[in-house]
């Protein structure tokens, strides 16, 4: 569980990051989850851009969080920022 102070720090760091993952017409499928999981292992803090499915981005964000075990940092526009500490 992240404190609000730590979440604020991560949000500040994420401002300078570019999205590593794009969610397109295929939505959040197994391949997308594997890519997100790999990015979280490599970077811990990941930005995901919704190219398609913008209307259901909150539902897709919940799916991503549940399937990867990540924590929501921020949703701004069509960009989702998530964090998972690498053991």
HELIX and SHEET records of a PDB file:
HELIX    1   1 UNK A    4  UNK A   14  1                                  11    
HELIX    2   2 UNK A   30  UNK A   43  1                                  14    
HELIX    3   3 UNK A   57  UNK A   68  1                                  12    
SHEET    1   A 4 UNK A  21  UNK A  23  0                                        
SHEET    2   A 4 UNK A  45  UNK A  50  1                                        
SHEET    3   A 4 UNK A  79  UNK A  83 -1                                        
SHEET    4   A 4 UNK A  71  UNK A  76 -1                                        
END                                                                             
